[in-house]
Amino acid sequence: MGMVFPRLDRPSAVGDDGRPQSTSLAVAGVTIFAVAVGAGLLAGDPMSVVSVGSFTSVFVAGMALLERDTFGALFAGSLLALLGGTITVGLLFVSLVTPSGWVSLGLSLSLLGIGFAWVDLGASSDDSPTQQLGASYVGLAVGSIGIVVAVGLGTVLLDIGRPGPTGGLAIFLFLLSVLGATAYAFLWAVPLAQLVARPRRDAVAERVTQWRKGAVVGAVVAFVSILAAPFLAPSVPPVALLGTAPVRIPLFAAVALLALVATVSTLARRLAHSRSGQSRRQLAGTGVGLLVCTLLFATGAPASGVAIIVALLLVVPLLLLLVVGIGSFLSGTRLVPGGSGSLVLASGGLAVAALGGGVAGYPPLFVLGSTAGALVVWDVSTFGTGLTAELGHAPATRDLELVHAVTVLGIGVAVVLAGTGLLVVRSSLGLVGSEFGMALAGVAALLALLPLRG
Protein backbone atom coordinates (compact mmCIF):
# COMPACT_ATOMS: atom_id res chain seq x y z
CA MET A 1 0.00 0.00 0.00
CA GLY A 2 3.00 2.33 0.18
CA MET A 3 2.78 5.20 -2.30
CA VAL A 4 5.90 7.21 -1.49
CA PHE A 5 7.23 6.07 1.86
CA PRO A 6 7.50 2.62 3.46
CA ARG A 7 5.36 1.81 6.47
CA LEU A 8 7.34 1.81 9.71
CA ASP A 9 4.60 0.04 11.67
CA ARG A 10 3.31 -3.47 10.98
CA PRO A 11 -0.43 -3.30 10.37
CA SER A 12 -2.47 -6.44 10.00
CA ALA A 13 -4.82 -6.99 7.11
CA VAL A 14 -8.06 -6.27 8.98
CA GLY A 15 -8.96 -3.63 11.54
CA ASP A 16 -6.19 -1.58 13.19
CA ASP A 17 -8.04 1.59 14.09
CA GLY A 18 -5.70 4.56 14.32
CA ARG A 19 -3.46 3.43 11.45
CA PRO A 20 -4.26 5.61 8.41
CA GLN A 21 -3.83 4.23 4.94
CA SER A 22 -0.36 4.89 3.59
CA THR A 23 -1.55 6.75 0.48
CA SER A 24 -3.44 9.29 2.57
CA LEU A 25 -0.45 9.70 4.85
CA ALA A 26 1.81 10.21 1.83
CA VAL A 27 -0.40 13.05 0.55
CA ALA A 28 -0.41 14.64 4.01
CA GLY A 29 3.37 14.30 4.24
CA VAL A 30 3.94 15.91 0.84
CA THR A 31 1.66 18.79 1.86
CA ILE A 32 3.64 19.42 5.05
CA PHE A 33 6.92 19.19 3.15
CA ALA A 34 5.70 21.73 0.57
CA VAL A 35 4.75 24.22 3.29
CA ALA A 36 8.11 23.66 5.01
CA VAL A 37 10.03 24.27 1.78
CA GLY A 38 8.00 27.44 1.18
CA ALA A 39 8.83 28.68 4.67
CA GLY A 40 12.51 27.99 4.08
CA LEU A 41 12.51 29.91 0.79
CA LEU A 42 10.81 32.90 2.40
CA ALA A 43 13.28 32.85 5.29
CA GLY A 44 16.21 32.77 2.86
CA ASP A 45 17.36 29.35 4.06
CA PRO A 46 15.89 26.58 1.90
CA MET A 47 17.97 23.96 3.73
CA SER A 48 16.45 24.77 7.13
CA VAL A 49 13.77 22.14 6.60
CA VAL A 50 16.54 19.59 6.04
CA SER A 51 18.30 20.41 9.31
CA VAL A 52 15.14 20.30 11.42
CA GLY A 53 13.61 17.42 9.49
CA SER A 54 16.75 15.29 9.78
CA PHE A 55 16.80 15.24 13.57
CA THR A 56 13.02 14.90 13.66
CA SER A 57 13.32 11.84 11.43
CA VAL A 58 16.02 10.41 13.71
CA PHE A 59 13.69 10.86 16.69
CA VAL A 60 10.73 9.24 14.90
CA ALA A 61 12.87 6.34 13.68
CA GLY A 62 14.03 5.75 17.25
CA MET A 63 10.44 5.71 18.49
CA ALA A 64 9.58 3.18 15.78
CA LEU A 65 12.44 0.90 16.79
CA LEU A 66 11.29 0.97 20.42
CA GLU A 67 8.30 -1.13 19.31
CA ARG A 68 10.57 -3.97 18.15
CA ASP A 69 11.55 -6.97 20.26
CA THR A 70 15.22 -7.55 19.43
CA PHE A 71 18.08 -6.22 21.54
CA GLY A 72 19.76 -4.42 18.63
CA ALA A 73 16.59 -2.60 17.56
CA LEU A 74 15.81 -1.52 21.13
CA PHE A 75 19.37 -0.33 21.69
CA ALA A 76 19.37 1.67 18.44
CA GLY A 77 15.87 2.99 19.15
CA SER A 78 16.80 4.23 22.60
CA LEU A 79 19.94 5.88 21.25
CA LEU A 80 18.21 7.56 18.29
CA ALA A 81 15.14 8.68 20.24
CA LEU A 82 17.14 10.25 23.07
CA LEU A 83 19.70 11.96 20.85
CA GLY A 84 17.24 13.04 18.15
CA GLY A 85 14.63 14.31 20.61
CA THR A 86 17.11 16.32 22.66
CA ILE A 87 18.79 17.90 19.62
CA THR A 88 15.41 18.70 18.03
CA VAL A 89 14.22 20.52 21.14
CA GLY A 90 17.56 22.34 21.35
CA LEU A 91 17.20 23.58 17.76
CA LEU A 92 13.64 24.71 18.46
CA PHE A 93 14.73 26.73 21.49
CA VAL A 94 17.42 28.38 19.40
CA SER A 95 14.96 29.17 16.60
CA LEU A 96 12.34 30.66 18.95
CA VAL A 97 14.52 33.74 19.48
CA THR A 98 14.32 34.52 15.75
CA PRO A 99 11.36 36.36 14.13
CA SER A 100 10.29 33.16 12.37
CA GLY A 101 10.62 31.02 15.50
CA TRP A 102 6.94 30.12 15.75
CA VAL A 103 6.90 29.10 12.11
CA SER A 104 9.79 26.72 12.77
CA LEU A 105 8.02 25.40 15.86
CA GLY A 106 4.80 24.72 13.96
CA LEU A 107 6.56 22.99 11.08
CA SER A 108 8.57 20.83 13.48
CA LEU A 109 5.38 19.78 15.26
CA SER A 110 3.83 18.90 11.90
CA LEU A 111 6.83 16.81 10.91
CA LEU A 112 6.71 15.03 14.26
CA GLY A 113 2.99 14.41 13.91
CA ILE A 114 3.18 12.92 10.44
CA GLY A 115 6.16 10.84 11.51
CA PHE A 116 4.27 9.53 14.53
CA ALA A 117 1.39 8.61 12.21
CA TRP A 118 3.76 6.54 10.07
CA VAL A 119 4.93 4.58 13.11
CA ASP A 120 1.39 4.45 14.59
CA LEU A 121 2.39 6.34 17.73
CA GLY A 122 -0.48 8.03 19.52
CA ALA A 123 -3.13 5.58 18.37
CA SER A 124 -3.72 4.59 22.00
CA SER A 125 -3.30 6.26 25.37
CA ASP A 126 -0.98 3.46 26.54
CA ASP A 127 1.90 3.58 24.10
CA SER A 128 4.89 1.47 25.10
CA PRO A 129 7.44 3.58 23.14
CA THR A 130 6.21 6.76 24.84
CA GLN A 131 6.49 5.17 28.26
CA GLN A 132 9.96 3.80 27.50
CA LEU A 133 11.12 7.18 26.22
CA GLY A 134 9.76 8.99 29.27
CA ALA A 135 11.47 6.56 31.62
CA SER A 136 14.68 6.79 29.58
CA TYR A 137 14.68 10.59 29.77
CA VAL A 138 14.26 10.45 33.53
CA GLY A 139 17.15 8.00 33.77
CA LEU A 140 19.21 10.06 31.32
CA ALA A 141 18.69 13.26 33.29
CA VAL A 142 19.45 11.62 36.63
CA GLY A 143 22.42 9.71 35.25
CA SER A 144 23.91 12.73 33.49
CA ILE A 145 23.51 14.94 36.53
CA GLY A 146 24.97 12.22 38.74
CA ILE A 147 28.00 11.66 36.49
CA VAL A 148 28.64 15.40 36.11
CA VAL A 149 28.37 15.96 39.86
CA ALA A 150 30.53 12.91 40.65
CA VAL A 151 33.23 13.85 38.13
CA GLY A 152 33.21 17.48 39.23
CA LEU A 153 33.29 16.61 42.91
CA GLY A 154 36.00 14.02 42.39
CA THR A 155 38.10 16.48 40.39
CA VAL A 156 37.78 19.11 43.10
CA LEU A 157 38.57 16.68 45.90
CA LEU A 158 41.52 15.10 44.12
CA ASP A 159 42.97 18.42 42.92
CA ILE A 160 43.15 19.88 46.43
CA GLY A 161 46.74 19.97 47.58
CA ARG A 162 47.88 19.52 51.15
CA PRO A 163 45.05 21.17 53.13
CA GLY A 164 45.21 22.54 56.62
CA PRO A 165 44.16 20.52 59.65
CA THR A 166 40.52 21.64 59.48
CA GLY A 167 40.20 21.14 55.71
CA GLY A 168 41.91 17.76 55.81
CA LEU A 169 39.62 16.45 58.52
CA ALA A 170 36.50 17.83 56.79
CA ILE A 171 37.44 16.20 53.45
CA PHE A 172 38.15 12.87 55.12
CA LEU A 173 34.83 12.89 57.03
CA PHE A 174 32.88 13.83 53.90
CA LEU A 175 34.41 11.02 51.86
CA LEU A 176 33.77 8.67 54.76
CA SER A 177 30.07 9.61 54.85
CA VAL A 178 29.76 9.09 51.08
CA LEU A 179 31.50 5.74 51.43
CA GLY A 180 29.00 4.69 54.12
CA ALA A 181 26.02 5.62 51.93
CA THR A 182 27.53 3.82 48.94
CA ALA A 183 28.26 0.76 51.07
CA TYR A 184 24.60 0.66 52.14
CA ALA A 185 23.51 0.78 48.48
CA PHE A 186 26.01 -1.98 47.67
CA LEU A 187 24.74 -4.23 50.49
CA TRP A 188 21.14 -3.61 49.40
CA ALA A 189 21.76 -4.29 45.69
CA VAL A 190 24.14 -7.27 45.86
CA PRO A 191 22.55 -10.52 47.16
CA LEU A 192 25.52 -11.61 49.25
CA ALA A 193 23.46 -14.19 51.16
CA GLN A 194 22.61 -15.97 47.91
CA LEU A 195 26.28 -16.34 47.01
CA VAL A 196 27.16 -18.65 49.91
CA ALA A 197 26.18 -22.23 50.70
CA ARG A 198 22.57 -22.77 51.74
CA PRO A 199 23.31 -23.70 55.40
CA ARG A 200 25.11 -20.38 55.92
CA ARG A 201 22.57 -18.11 54.21
CA ASP A 202 20.60 -17.18 57.33
CA ALA A 203 23.74 -16.25 59.24
CA VAL A 204 25.12 -14.22 56.33
CA ALA A 205 21.77 -12.47 55.81
CA GLU A 206 21.69 -11.46 59.48
CA ARG A 207 25.26 -10.22 59.26
CA VAL A 208 24.50 -8.22 56.10
CA THR A 209 21.58 -6.57 57.92
CA GLN A 210 23.93 -5.54 60.70
CA TRP A 211 26.44 -4.21 58.17
CA ARG A 212 23.74 -2.12 56.50
CA LYS A 213 22.74 -0.61 59.84
CA GLY A 214 26.40 0.07 60.59
CA ALA A 215 26.89 1.74 57.20
CA VAL A 216 23.95 4.07 57.82
CA VAL A 217 25.11 4.95 61.32
CA GLY A 218 28.67 5.50 60.12
CA ALA A 219 27.57 7.75 57.25
CA VAL A 220 25.38 9.87 59.54
CA VAL A 221 28.04 10.16 62.25
CA ALA A 222 30.76 11.06 59.74
CA PHE A 223 28.58 13.70 58.08
CA VAL A 224 27.55 15.29 61.38
CA SER A 225 31.15 15.22 62.58
CA ILE A 226 32.09 17.61 59.77
CA LEU A 227 30.59 20.38 61.91
CA ALA A 228 33.06 19.53 64.66
CA ALA A 229 36.12 19.57 62.38
CA PRO A 230 37.14 23.16 63.30
CA PHE A 231 37.23 22.18 66.97
CA LEU A 232 38.87 18.76 66.62
CA ALA A 233 41.61 19.69 64.16
CA PRO A 234 43.59 22.14 66.35
CA SER A 235 43.69 19.71 69.25
CA VAL A 236 44.89 16.77 67.12
CA PRO A 237 47.29 18.14 64.45
CA PRO A 238 48.07 14.74 62.80
CA VAL A 239 44.49 14.60 61.44
CA ALA A 240 45.64 16.89 58.63
CA LEU A 241 47.25 13.81 57.10
CA LEU A 242 43.77 12.35 56.57
CA GLY A 243 43.10 14.91 53.84
CA THR A 244 46.20 14.14 51.78
CA ALA A 245 46.07 12.44 48.37
CA PRO A 246 47.25 8.98 49.58
CA VAL A 247 44.13 8.83 51.77
CA ARG A 248 41.64 10.61 49.48
CA ILE A 249 42.32 8.59 46.33
CA PRO A 250 41.67 5.10 47.83
CA LEU A 251 38.46 6.34 49.48
CA PHE A 252 37.21 7.87 46.24
CA ALA A 253 38.13 4.73 44.29
CA ALA A 254 36.24 2.59 46.81
CA VAL A 255 33.14 4.77 46.43
CA ALA A 256 33.27 4.52 42.61
CA LEU A 257 33.81 0.74 42.70
CA LEU A 258 30.95 0.07 45.13
CA ALA A 259 28.58 2.30 43.13
CA LEU A 260 29.49 0.54 39.87
CA VAL A 261 28.99 -2.93 41.35
CA ALA A 262 25.65 -1.92 42.90
CA THR A 263 24.40 -0.53 39.57
CA VAL A 264 25.46 -3.59 37.57
CA SER A 265 23.94 -5.91 40.18
CA THR A 266 20.62 -4.06 40.13
CA LEU A 267 20.39 -4.24 36.32
CA ALA A 268 21.35 -7.92 36.33
CA ARG A 269 18.66 -8.74 38.89
CA ARG A 270 16.06 -6.84 36.88
CA LEU A 271 17.02 -8.84 33.80
CA ALA A 272 16.95 -12.12 35.70
CA HIS A 273 13.53 -11.44 37.24
CA SER A 274 11.88 -10.44 33.94
CA ARG A 275 8.98 -12.73 33.18
CA SER A 276 9.69 -13.18 29.51
CA GLY A 277 12.51 -13.01 27.04
CA GLN A 278 10.87 -9.98 25.44
CA SER A 279 10.97 -8.07 28.74
CA ARG A 280 14.64 -8.94 29.15
CA ARG A 281 15.44 -7.72 25.66
CA GLN A 282 13.49 -4.52 26.20
CA LEU A 283 15.20 -3.79 29.49
CA ALA A 284 18.65 -4.69 28.19
CA GLY A 285 18.34 -2.80 24.90
CA THR A 286 16.85 0.33 26.41
CA GLY A 287 19.21 0.21 29.38
CA VAL A 288 22.37 -0.08 27.27
CA GLY A 289 21.19 2.69 24.97
CA LEU A 290 20.43 4.84 28.00
CA LEU A 291 23.88 4.16 29.44
CA VAL A 292 25.62 5.11 26.20
CA CYS A 293 23.59 8.33 25.90
CA THR A 294 24.27 9.21 29.52
CA LEU A 295 28.01 8.85 28.99
CA LEU A 296 27.84 10.89 25.77
CA PHE A 297 25.89 13.72 27.35
CA ALA A 298 27.75 13.75 30.65
CA THR A 299 31.34 13.33 29.45
CA GLY A 300 31.27 14.55 25.85
CA ALA A 301 30.15 18.10 26.58
CA PRO A 302 32.41 20.95 27.66
CA ALA A 303 31.91 22.34 31.12
CA SER A 304 30.17 25.44 29.74
CA GLY A 305 27.52 23.30 28.03
CA VAL A 306 26.63 21.11 30.99
CA ALA A 307 23.93 23.51 32.21
CA ILE A 308 22.36 23.66 28.73
CA ILE A 309 22.34 19.87 28.37
CA VAL A 310 20.85 19.35 31.81
CA ALA A 311 18.18 21.97 31.04
CA LEU A 312 17.29 20.17 27.80
CA LEU A 313 17.12 16.83 29.58
CA LEU A 314 14.68 18.32 32.07
CA VAL A 315 12.60 20.18 29.46
CA VAL A 316 12.24 17.40 26.86
CA PRO A 317 10.29 14.97 29.07
CA LEU A 318 8.03 17.82 30.21
CA LEU A 319 7.26 18.69 26.59
CA LEU A 320 6.68 15.01 25.82
CA LEU A 321 4.22 14.73 28.70
CA LEU A 322 2.52 17.96 27.57
CA VAL A 323 2.04 16.72 24.00
CA VAL A 324 0.80 13.30 25.15
CA GLY A 325 -1.48 14.94 27.72
CA ILE A 326 -3.05 17.27 25.17
CA GLY A 327 -3.66 14.36 22.81
CA SER A 328 -5.23 12.28 25.59
CA PHE A 329 -7.43 15.22 26.64
CA LEU A 330 -8.67 15.84 23.10
CA SER A 331 -9.40 12.14 22.59
CA GLY A 332 -10.98 11.72 26.02
CA THR A 333 -13.32 14.69 25.57
CA ARG A 334 -14.21 13.48 22.05
CA LEU A 335 -13.13 16.77 20.51
CA VAL A 336 -11.22 14.65 18.02
CA PRO A 337 -11.63 10.98 17.07
CA GLY A 338 -9.93 8.51 19.38
CA GLY A 339 -6.41 7.50 18.42
CA SER A 340 -5.79 10.55 16.21
CA GLY A 341 -3.30 12.36 18.42
CA SER A 342 -0.55 12.28 15.79
CA LEU A 343 -2.93 13.69 13.17
CA VAL A 344 -3.91 16.53 15.50
CA LEU A 345 -0.21 17.29 15.97
CA ALA A 346 0.43 17.26 12.22
CA SER A 347 -2.44 19.58 11.27
CA GLY A 348 -2.20 21.73 14.39
CA GLY A 349 1.48 22.36 13.68
CA LEU A 350 0.62 23.91 10.33
CA ALA A 351 -2.00 26.07 12.06
CA VAL A 352 0.71 27.28 14.47
CA ALA A 353 2.98 27.98 11.50
CA ALA A 354 0.20 30.02 9.87
CA LEU A 355 -0.28 32.13 13.00
CA GLY A 356 3.47 32.54 13.39
CA GLY A 357 3.80 33.59 9.77
CA GLY A 358 1.08 36.21 10.22
CA VAL A 359 2.81 37.64 13.27
CA ALA A 360 6.26 37.59 11.62
CA GLY A 361 4.98 39.40 8.52
CA TYR A 362 5.17 36.53 6.06
CA PRO A 363 3.40 37.03 2.71
CA PRO A 364 -0.37 36.39 2.74
CA LEU A 365 0.09 33.49 0.33
CA PHE A 366 2.12 31.57 2.94
CA VAL A 367 -0.36 32.30 5.73
CA LEU A 368 -3.30 31.16 3.64
CA GLY A 369 -1.38 28.20 2.25
CA SER A 370 -0.41 26.98 5.72
CA THR A 371 -4.00 27.29 6.93
CA ALA A 372 -5.33 25.40 3.92
CA GLY A 373 -2.53 22.86 4.33
CA ALA A 374 -3.62 22.19 7.91
CA LEU A 375 -7.15 21.50 6.68
CA VAL A 376 -5.88 19.23 3.89
CA VAL A 377 -3.63 17.25 6.24
CA TRP A 378 -6.43 16.71 8.74
CA ASP A 379 -9.00 15.77 6.11
CA VAL A 380 -6.96 13.28 4.10
CA SER A 381 -5.47 11.69 7.24
CA THR A 382 -8.78 11.16 8.98
CA PHE A 383 -10.25 9.89 5.71
CA GLY A 384 -7.49 7.29 5.58
CA THR A 385 -8.15 6.38 9.21
CA GLY A 386 -11.84 5.89 8.45
CA LEU A 387 -11.02 3.59 5.55
CA THR A 388 -8.77 1.55 7.81
CA ALA A 389 -11.47 1.22 10.45
CA GLU A 390 -14.06 0.10 7.90
CA LEU A 391 -12.05 -1.99 5.43
CA GLY A 392 -8.69 -2.78 7.02
CA HIS A 393 -5.47 -2.88 4.99
CA ALA A 394 -6.33 -5.79 2.71
CA PRO A 395 -8.49 -4.02 0.06
CA ALA A 396 -6.81 -1.85 -2.57
CA THR A 397 -8.01 1.68 -1.72
CA ARG A 398 -5.31 3.75 -3.41
CA ASP A 399 -7.55 5.07 -6.20
CA LEU A 400 -10.27 6.04 -3.72
CA GLU A 401 -7.74 7.83 -1.54
CA LEU A 402 -6.20 9.65 -4.49
CA VAL A 403 -9.59 10.86 -5.74
CA HIS A 404 -10.42 12.17 -2.28
CA ALA A 405 -6.98 13.78 -1.93
CA VAL A 406 -7.23 15.53 -5.31
CA THR A 407 -10.67 16.86 -4.35
CA VAL A 408 -9.45 18.18 -1.01
CA LEU A 409 -6.32 19.69 -2.57
CA GLY A 410 -8.50 21.41 -5.15
CA ILE A 411 -10.65 22.89 -2.40
CA GLY A 412 -7.53 24.02 -0.55
CA VAL A 413 -6.11 25.72 -3.65
CA ALA A 414 -9.48 27.41 -4.22
CA VAL A 415 -9.47 28.71 -0.64
CA VAL A 416 -5.96 30.11 -1.08
CA LEU A 417 -6.85 31.77 -4.38
CA ALA A 418 -10.04 33.22 -2.91
CA GLY A 419 -8.17 34.58 0.09
CA THR A 420 -5.48 36.06 -2.13
CA GLY A 421 -8.17 37.71 -4.24
CA LEU A 422 -9.77 39.22 -1.15
CA LEU A 423 -6.40 40.62 -0.10
CA VAL A 424 -5.93 42.19 -3.52
CA VAL A 425 -9.39 43.75 -3.32
CA ARG A 426 -8.68 44.98 0.21
CA SER A 427 -5.44 46.59 -0.89
CA SER A 428 -7.01 48.25 -3.94
CA LEU A 429 -9.90 49.68 -1.88
CA GLY A 430 -7.67 50.73 1.02
CA LEU A 431 -9.58 48.68 3.59
CA VAL A 432 -8.16 48.05 7.05
CA GLY A 433 -7.02 44.51 7.84
CA SER A 434 -4.00 42.30 8.31
CA GLU A 435 -2.66 38.93 7.32
CA PHE A 436 -2.71 37.94 10.98
CA GLY A 437 -6.46 38.55 11.11
CA MET A 438 -6.96 36.42 8.03
CA ALA A 439 -4.85 33.68 9.59
CA LEU A 440 -7.06 33.76 12.68
CA ALA A 441 -10.14 33.53 10.47
CA GLY A 442 -8.63 30.61 8.58
CA VAL A 443 -7.74 28.74 11.77
CA ALA A 444 -11.23 29.41 13.15
CA ALA A 445 -12.70 27.90 9.99
CA LEU A 446 -10.37 24.92 10.38
CA LEU A 447 -11.49 24.36 13.99
CA ALA A 448 -15.13 24.67 12.97
CA LEU A 449 -14.64 21.95 10.36
CA LEU A 450 -12.95 19.49 12.73
CA PRO A 451 -16.21 17.93 14.05
CA LEU A 452 -17.31 17.29 10.47
CA ARG A 453 -14.36 14.94 9.97
CA GLY A 454 -14.83 13.20 13.35
Buried (B, 14 or more C-beta within 10 A) or exposed (E): BEBEBEBBBEBEEEEBBBBBBBBBBBBBBBBBBEBBBBBBEBBEEBEBBEEBBEBBBBBBBBBBBBBBEEBEBBBBBBBBBBBBBBBBBBBBBEBEEEEBBBBBBBBBBBBBBBBBBBBBBBBBBEBEBBEBBBEBBBBBBEBBBEBBEBEEBBEEBEEBEEBEBBBBBBBBBBBBBBBBBBBBBBBBBBEBBEEEEEEEBEEBBEEBEEBBEBBBEBBEEBBEBBEEBEEBBEEEEEBBBBBBEEBBEEBBEBBEEBBEBBBEBBBEEBBEEBEEEEBBBBBBBBBBBBBBBBEBBBEEBEEEEBEEBBBBBEBBBEEBEEBBEBBBEBBEEEEBBBBBBBBBBBBBBBBBBBBBBBBBEBBBBBBBBBBBBBBBBBBBBBBBBBBBBEBBBEBEBBEBBBEBBEEBBEBBEEBBEEBBEBBEEBEEEEEEEBBBEBBBEBBEEBEEEBEEBE
